[in-house]
Amino acid sequence: MTVPPGLSYTAEHEWVALDGATATVGITDHAQRALGDVVYVSMPAAGTTVTAGEPCGEVESTKSVSDIYSPVDGEVTEINAEIDDDPGLVNADPYGAGWLFRVRLADGADQLPPGMLTPAEYAELTKDTE
Amino acid sequence: MTDPESAQPRHTPLTAVHERLGATLTDFAGWLMPLRYGSELAEHRAVRASAGLFDLSHMGEITVTGPDAAGALDYALVGDLSALAPGRARYTMICAPDGGVLDDLIVYRLSGTEFLVVANAANTAVVHAALLERAGGRAARVADETADYALIAIQGPHAAGILAPLTSAGLDGVRYYAGQPAEVAGRAVLLARTGYTGEDGFELFARPDEAERLWAALTEAGSGAGLVPAGLAARDTLRLEAGMPLYGNELGPDVTPFDAGLGRVVKFGKPGDFVGRSALAERARAAPRRALAGLAGQSRRVPRHGHQVLWDGRACGTVTSGAPSPTLGVPIAMAYIDPEVAREADGGDGQGRLAVDVRGSAEPAILVPLPFYRRPA
């Protein structure tokens, strides 16, 4: 399982990359392994307001479905349109081509909310299940 | 307090092989089983296009032997096992006195006086106990020999071609639902042409201490033919596409064979009484309470076990199994629905009226005939 440095993580197995005031969100390698082959991802449309900790989409795999929780407050600016044609990108490259959506942080924030996990903390959280 | 031993899932003779292959292992019916080795979609597609290798050693093997073994099974099960020829197998069920299904089974007749009953892992103890009780007073011995068997399946259009060079058995002579002693890769096995994938294929009942070598020999023989190890995730989508029921989903103690559309397995014409006969005869006469239907989803959200089926927005049934179909590319599901709705929807009237409540939103579906997938002739 990989947990790249330079990203922030949630206990719900999302990763977040912050660039200025825009957060890019995806699911972790651990999450995609646990789900199995992803066949469909439903995501909030661009323009949707999302709230940290609230479900804003879902990932369907052959065996199960799980909610995507927004890690941040803000407005969705872009979704990864490639995922619709090729949901397997989430399995093949969860931290790269398999990113899910981008959010402009609410209230002009340029920092992630407190409580996000560092790579070391996230690795610790998931190590027993490997 | 629970026995701490029982909290640990049992290993099959092939668990170490799965670990070496990097499988994702899961506790299934008290056994540590491979869920997938890599991509379950790739495993599914390999079985449809070439071949897959499965460890099914969790399945229960119960032997029934003795001069009255056939009579004991005729009484204990709904099928006509005394009519089964040695070397042949039959799909059948064991029912409670009220007609509810205790398990679905494959029974192999090894000789005039020897039968091998293959039960689902979760039901092996129940089936063993019921057979012991129902064979009481007869000249038949019932024994749970699950620990004495490894079960390996090779399934897919290339299965016979991969197996043929490893055995002196003429595979053309092994018909569907036949099973005979054979040597495969120098190991004595019971070689059966049965499976749970909708493809041609074989199941090999082997000695546990020979399972690893047998697995290795099959893997090597299939390496140029697209054979891959396949886990329980692929097995489930394969059997669903093939419209095959799964105990705990389509079958259970509150379901009769008639509810499941499998009334043909109940042989009222056989000699003597059998457990469940009067209740089942009543069910056979009565109008069906529900119909097992095939649904194809019209959106990408997937109906799953337990979701409600809707007709004009009103609940009319429950999904028993659902998954995105790798072969068809759409969500598919089996569901028990109101027979009246099944009739109406079947008449082409279902468009726009049939749906599944997928976590709060009504996703449109249509009724489709089972099985969803039939292998090319």
Boltz contact constraints between the chains, C-beta under 6 A:
constraints:
  - contact:
      token1: [A, 36]
      token2: [B, 40]
      max_distance: 6.0
  - contact:
      token1: [A, 37]
      token2: [B, 39]
      max_distance: 6.0
  - contact:
      token1: [A, 37]
      token2: [B, 40]
      max_distance: 6.0
  - contact:
      token1: [A, 37]
      token2: [B, 41]
      max_distance: 6.0
  - contact:
      token1: [A, 39]
      token2: [B, 324]
      max_distance: 6.0
  - contact:
      token1: [A, 40]
      token2: [B, 300]
      max_distance: 6.0
  - contact:
      token1: [A, 60]
      token2: [B, 302]
      max_distance: 6.0
  - contact:
      token1: [A, 62]
      token2: [B, 40]
      max_distance: 6.0
  - contact:
      token1: [A, 62]
      token2: [B, 237]
      max_distance: 6.0
  - contact:
      token1: [A, 62]
      token2: [B, 323]
      max_distance: 6.0
  - contact:
      token1: [A, 62]
      token2: [B, 324]
      max_distance: 6.0
  - contact:
      token1: [A, 63]
      token2: [B, 233]
      max_distance: 6.0
